[in-house]
Amino acid sequence: MDYKPTESRVELNKRKRQHHPWKWFFIILALLIAGAGIYGFSLYTKTRNAINKTYDPSNAVTQDNFNGQNSFNILLLGTDTGAFGRHEKRGNTDTMILATVNPKQNKLTLMSIPRDTMAQMIGTETFQVHKINAAYNIGGARMAMKTTSKVLNVPIKYYMVMNMGGMRKIVDGVGGVDVKVPLTFSYGGYTFTKGKTMHLNGSQALAYSRMRYDDPEGDYGRQKRQRQVIMSILKHAFSLKTIENLDSVLDSTSNSVRTNLTFDSMVAIAKNYRHCTDNMKSDYLHGAGAMIGGASYQVMRDEELQRTSNIVREQLGLEAVDLDNNETYQNSKNPNFDWSSGDPNQIYYIYKPDSDSLWEGDDE
């Protein structure tokens, strides 16, 4: 599909430059491979025990044959729990990325989904529309997968979620990270100075990658800083320091990660699909700012939803299918919404399914 959403030159350049930072899944796999290769059976057993603790049997599915021939999706989630005094059981997902692995093209596609994307919650007893990052908080991984699946019309069986506390511990486990600071700011009790290369411990790295509102680029700027942290972690993943601290890294993994992939499936993926990480492509669902019920959202034009769906389906070896979901329905009910205005305060209305009546919230 040739359609591209209306974007300013600056926004278009951002799209071309953007490579999403979320690589936790592959960090864990890299550590698994490195550990098993260096220490043999003893460490392999230790790694198996740690990874088994991340397994979520409540979302168990029949595992695919990860033989290096079949494409598959994994929904990667990063929650805002586990640090800065937050101890909610779930929390919202600040990061949502659909990772599609295509061995036939030796490609890994990371499709980033903005946290504020308007979406119908799939699995609630009554009709509900929220920001998509609330799906995990409301209904756990199952609702996050079903909601994302419905928005993009793609099958999703697997997920992996990590909380902020896990990132802090992994940074400490690899001996810290090095970043060149792009702007001066203070956050979480730490100060970062523009142009300075800093070595950050886990708590500092977490603060560095969390700040959003004081960055002139907003969430785009935060993603760039997150990318710096993750890339530095990857550089240290096979270092002697990491091996020395591997027990700590594995412990943080077992306590901070949940997934419905089994250990054997993860080993098979690490063995048979790791070449796909050499050809990583990233994209993101690009929306327009809008106000819904007094809250700021990102709403997605039909053509952008279709473009994104087509990309993922093609990587899975599926034919393109015209989207017909709540998001396209709501767009049809808002014919006067000006998609090209760039005004984030435009009002966008949510209607009840198959009705001209407005939906006014959860208490309906």
C-alpha positions in Angstrom: 0.0 0.0 0.0 1.5 3.3 -1.1 -0.5 5.5 1.3 1.6 7.3 4.0 -0.1 9.3 6.8 0.1 13.1 6.6 3.4 14.0 8.4 5.6 17.1 8.6 9.1 16.8 7.2 10.5 16.6 10.8 8.1 13.8 11.6 9.0 11.9 8.4 12.7 12.2 9.2 11.9 10.8 12.7 10.2 7.9 11.1 13.2 7.2 8.9 15.7 7.5 11.7 13.8 5.5 14.3 15.0 2.2 15.4 13.1 1.0 18.5 15.2 0.2 21.5 13.3 -2.8 22.8 15.6 -5.8 22.6 15.2 -7.4 26.0 14.0 -10.6 24.5 17.2 -11.0 22.5 19.4 -9.9 25.4 18.0 -12.8 27.4 18.5 -15.2 24.5 22.1 -13.9 24.0 22.9 -14.5 27.7 21.3 -17.9 27.5 23.5 -18.8 24.5 26.7 -17.3 26.0 26.1 -18.9 29.4 25.5 -22.4 27.9 28.4 -22.1 25.6 30.9 -21.0 28.2 30.0 -23.1 31.2 28.4 -26.1 29.6 25.9 -28.3 31.4 26.1 -26.8 34.8 25.2 -23.3 33.7 22.7 -24.6 31.2 20.9 -26.2 34.1 21.1 -23.0 36.1 19.8 -21.0 33.1 16.9 -23.5 32.6 15.9 -23.2 36.2 15.9 -19.4 36.0 14.0 -19.2 32.7 11.5 -21.8 33.9 10.5 -19.3 36.7 9.5 -16.8 34.0 7.0 -19.2 32.5 3.3 -18.2 32.7 1.2 -21.4 32.6 -2.1 -19.4 32.7 -1.4 -18.3 29.1 -0.1 -21.6 27.9 -0.6 -22.4 24.2 0.5 -25.2 21.9 4.0 -24.2 21.0 5.0 -23.9 17.4 7.8 -25.9 15.8 10.6 -23.4 16.1 12.7 -25.2 13.5 14.0 -22.1 11.7 11.4 -22.5 8.9 8.2 -20.9 10.4 7.5 -17.2 10.9 5.9 -16.1 14.3 5.0 -13.0 16.4 5.9 -12.1 19.9 4.3 -9.2 21.7 7.0 -7.5 23.8 5.7 -5.4 26.8 7.5 -3.1 29.2 5.6 -2.2 32.3 5.9 0.8 34.6 6.1 -1.4 37.7 9.0 -2.6 39.7 10.8 0.7 40.4 10.4 4.2 41.9 8.1 2.9 44.6 5.6 1.3 42.2 4.4 -2.1 43.3 1.2 -2.7 41.4 0.7 -6.3 40.3 0.6 -5.3 36.6 0.7 -1.7 35.7 0.4 -0.1 32.3 2.7 -1.0 29.5 4.9 1.9 28.6 6.4 -0.1 25.7 4.4 -2.3 23.3 6.2 -3.8 20.3 5.1 -6.6 18.0 8.2 -8.5 17.0 7.8 -10.6 13.8 10.4 -13.1 13.0 10.6 -14.1 9.3 13.3 -16.8 8.7 12.6 -16.9 4.9 13.8 -13.3 4.6 16.2 -13.5 7.6 14.4 -10.6 9.0 13.1 -9.3 12.4 10.5 -6.6 12.1 9.7 -4.5 15.2 6.4 -2.8 15.0 6.1 -0.2 17.8 2.6 0.6 19.0 2.2 4.0 20.8 1.1 3.6 24.4 -1.7 6.2 23.9 -3.3 4.4 20.9 -7.1 4.4 21.2 -8.3 0.8 21.2 -11.2 -1.4 22.3 -10.4 -3.6 25.1 -11.0 -7.2 23.9 -12.2 -9.5 26.7 -14.1 -7.1 28.9 -17.7 -8.0 29.9 -18.9 -4.7 28.5 -17.8 -2.4 25.6 -14.7 -0.4 26.8 -12.3 1.9 25.0 -9.0 3.0 26.6 -5.4 3.7 25.7 -3.9 0.4 24.5 -1.3 0.4 27.2 -4.2 -0.2 29.7 -5.0 -3.6 28.3 -2.3 -5.4 30.3 -3.3 -3.6 33.5 -7.0 -4.5 33.0 -6.8 -8.0 31.7 -3.2 -9.2 31.8 -1.2 -10.6 28.9 -4.2 -12.3 27.4 -6.1 -9.0 27.0 -3.0 -7.2 25.7 -2.5 -9.9 23.0 -6.1 -10.0 22.0 -6.5 -6.3 21.9 -3.4 -5.8 19.8 -4.4 -8.7 17.6 -7.7 -7.1 16.9 -6.3 -3.6 16.2 -3.9 -5.0 13.5 -5.8 -8.1 12.5 -2.8 -10.4 13.0 -2.5 -13.6 15.1 -0.6 -13.3 18.4 0.2 -16.3 20.5 3.3 -15.3 22.5 4.2 -12.5 24.7 7.1 -11.4 27.0 6.8 -8.7 29.6 9.6 -7.1 31.7 9.2 -4.5 34.4 11.4 -1.5 35.1 13.1 -3.1 38.1 14.4 -5.8 35.7 16.1 -3.3 33.5 17.8 -1.7 36.5 19.1 -5.1 37.7 20.3 -6.2 34.3 22.3 -2.9 33.9 24.0 -3.6 37.2 24.6 -7.2 36.1 26.5 -6.1 33.0 28.6 -3.6 35.0 26.8 -0.5 34.0 26.3 1.3 30.7 28.0 4.2 28.8 25.9 6.9 27.2 26.5 10.2 25.5 23.9 12.5 27.0 21.9 14.5 24.3 20.4 17.1 26.6 20.7 18.4 30.2 18.0 17.3 32.6 17.4 16.0 36.1 15.1 13.1 36.9 14.8 10.6 39.7 17.4 12.4 41.8 20.1 12.3 39.1 21.4 15.0 36.8 22.5 14.4 33.3 24.6 16.9 31.3 24.4 17.5 27.6 27.4 16.3 25.6 28.9 14.4 28.5 29.7 10.7 28.2 28.5 9.1 31.4 28.8 5.6 32.9 25.5 4.8 34.5 24.6 2.2 37.1 21.1 0.5 37.0 19.2 3.2 39.0 20.8 6.0 36.9 20.1 4.2 33.6 16.5 3.7 34.7 16.1 7.4 35.4 17.9 8.3 32.2 15.6 6.2 30.1 12.3 7.1 31.9 12.3 10.9 31.5 9.8 12.1 28.9 8.1 15.4 29.7 11.2 17.6 29.8 12.5 16.3 26.5 11.6 18.6 23.6 11.1 15.5 21.4 8.8 13.9 24.0 8.4 10.1 23.7 10.6 10.1 20.6 13.5 11.5 22.7 12.9 9.0 25.4 13.0 6.2 22.9 16.4 7.4 21.7 17.8 7.4 25.2 16.3 3.9 25.8 18.1 2.8 22.7 21.4 4.1 24.0 21.0 2.1 27.2 19.9 -1.1 25.4 22.7 -1.0 22.8 25.2 -0.5 25.6 23.8 -3.5 27.5 24.1 -5.6 24.3 27.8 -4.5 24.0 28.5 -5.8 27.5 26.3 -8.9 27.3 29.2 -11.3 26.5 31.8 -9.5 28.7 33.7 -11.1 31.5 31.9 -8.8 34.0 28.6 -10.1 32.8 29.7 -13.7 33.1 30.9 -13.0 36.7 27.5 -11.5 37.5 25.5 -14.1 35.5 23.8 -15.4 38.7 22.5 -11.9 39.4 21.4 -11.4 35.8 19.5 -14.7 35.8 18.0 -13.9 39.1 16.7 -10.6 37.9 15.4 -12.3 34.8 13.4 -14.8 36.8 11.9 -12.1 39.0 11.2 -9.4 36.4 10.2 -11.3 33.2 7.1 -13.3 32.4 6.4 -15.1 29.2 4.3 -18.0 27.8 7.3 -19.3 25.8 8.8 -22.4 27.3 12.5 -22.8 28.0 12.8 -25.4 25.2 11.1 -23.0 22.8 13.4 -20.2 23.7 16.4 -22.4 23.2 15.1 -23.4 19.8 14.5 -19.7 18.9 18.0 -18.8 20.0 19.5 -21.6 18.0 17.4 -21.4 14.8 16.4 -17.8 14.4 19.3 -15.7 15.8 20.5 -14.8 12.3 17.2 -12.8 11.9 18.6 -10.3 14.3 21.3 -9.3 11.8 18.5 -7.8 9.6 16.3 -5.8 12.0 13.7 -3.4 10.6 11.6 -1.1 12.7 8.4 0.8 12.1 5.7 2.2 14.2 1.9 2.9 14.1 1.8 6.7 13.4 -1.3 8.5 14.8 -2.9 11.9 15.3 -3.3 13.5 18.6 -6.9 13.8 19.9 -8.9 14.4 23.0 -11.3 11.6 24.1 -13.3 12.2 27.3 -10.8 14.9 28.4 -7.8 12.6 28.0 -5.0 12.8 25.4 -5.0 9.9 22.9 -3.4 8.8 19.6 -6.0 7.9 17.0 -5.1 5.9 13.9 -6.3 6.6 10.4 -7.8 3.6 8.5 -5.0 3.8 5.9 -2.3 3.7 8.6 -3.9 0.8 10.4 -4.1 -1.1 7.1 -0.5 -0.3 6.2 0.7 -1.6 9.5 -1.5 -4.7 9.3 -0.2 -5.5 5.7 3.4 -5.3 6.8 3.0 -7.7 9.7 0.8 -10.1 7.7 3.2 -10.2 4.8 6.1 -11.1 7.2 4.0 -13.9 8.6 3.2 -15.2 5.1 -0.4 -14.2 5.3 -2.5 -12.4 2.6 -3.6 -8.8 3.3 -7.2 -8.5 4.5 -9.2 -5.3 4.7 -9.5 -4.1 8.3 -12.9 -4.0 9.9 -12.7 -3.4 13.6 -13.7 -0.9 16.3 -11.0 1.5 15.3 -12.1 1.7 11.7 -15.8 1.9 12.9 -15.0 4.9 15.2 -13.2 6.6 12.4 -16.3 6.3 10.2 -18.3 7.9 13.0 -15.9 10.9 13.1 -16.1 12.1 9.5 -15.2 15.7 10.5 -12.0 14.9 12.3 -9.2 16.8 10.5 -6.3 14.3 10.3 -3.9 16.8 8.8 -4.4 19.6 11.3 -1.7 18.6 13.8 -4.0 19.9 16.6 -3.7 17.5 19.5 -6.8 19.0 21.2 -9.3 18.0 18.5 -12.3 16.2 20.0 -12.7 12.6 18.9 -16.0 10.9 19.9 -16.5 7.2 20.8 -19.7 5.6 19.8 -21.4 2.5 21.1 -21.1 -0.5 18.7 -23.6 -0.3 15.9 -25.2 2.8 17.4 -25.4 6.5 17.0 -25.3 6.9 20.8 -22.1 8.1 22.4 -20.2 5.9 24.7 -19.5 7.8 27.9 -17.3 5.6 29.9 -17.0 2.4 31.9 -20.1 3.0 34.0 -22.4 2.7 31.0 
